[in-house]
Amino acid sequence: MDQPHTITVTVELDQALVDLAREQGIDLSDVANRALRRALSVRLDEGEASPVDETARVKREIDEEVAAYNEHVERHGLFSDAWRGF
């Protein structure tokens, strides 16, 4: 697998967090790369999805969750139904 072109950058991080990450064996470069991808809403590992594609994916996920919640409420009602006075 080819590695993407990388550059060395300087960032300022909390020393205690860096020490803890090193103790835990966490790869800070990997964490930074994944955080940037997420912050930019780009999933480079899935073929350069655009921010628009990522937004559409998130909207579909939310729509699915809302539909599942609504179905649950239809079947079982709301937890507060027993206390509702109207």
JOLIN-V732632 format. One record per residue. N is the residue number from 1. PSI is psi in degrees with one decimal (999 if undefined). OMEGA is omega in whole degrees, 0 to 359 (* if undefined). Layout:
# JOLIN-V732632
n/psi/omega
N/PSI/OMEGA
N/PSI/OMEGA
This chain:
# JOLIN-V732632
n/psi/omega
1/126.5/180
2/137.1/176
3/138.1/176
4/157.4/177
5/130.5/180
6/155.8/175
7/158.5/176
8/130.5/178
9/161.1/177
10/128.2/176
11/156.1/177
12/123.9/181
13/156.9/176
14/124.4/184
15/-41.1/181
16/-38.3/179
17/-40.9/179
18/-44.5/179
19/-44.9/180
20/-41.8/178
21/-43.9/179
22/-43.1/178
23/-35.0/181
24/-3.5/180
25/26.6/181
26/131.7/179
27/106.1/184
28/-34.8/178
29/-42.5/179
30/-44.2/180
31/-44.4/180
32/-43.5/179
33/-46.1/180
34/-38.8/179
35/-40.6/178
36/-42.5/177
37/-45.2/181
38/-43.5/180
39/-32.8/180
40/-1.9/182
41/39.1/179
42/129.2/179
43/84.9/185
44/-30.5/181
45/-6.9/179
46/34.5/173
47/38.0/173
48/50.0/177
49/138.3/181
50/162.6/175
51/-32.7/178
52/-43.0/178
53/-41.8/180
54/-41.1/178
55/-42.6/179
56/-39.4/179
57/-45.4/180
58/-41.7/178
59/-42.7/178
60/-43.0/180
61/-43.2/179
62/-44.6/178
63/-41.1/179
64/-41.7/180
65/-41.7/178
66/-42.5/179
67/-41.7/179
68/-41.6/178
69/-46.6/180
70/-38.7/177
71/-41.9/178
72/-43.7/180
73/-39.2/178
74/-42.5/182
75/-43.9/192
76/-9.1/184
77/-176.8/179
78/151.6/179
79/-24.4/184
80/2.2/183
81/-35.9/182
82/-24.0/183
83/-5.9/183
84/134.5/183
85/14.9/180
86/999/*
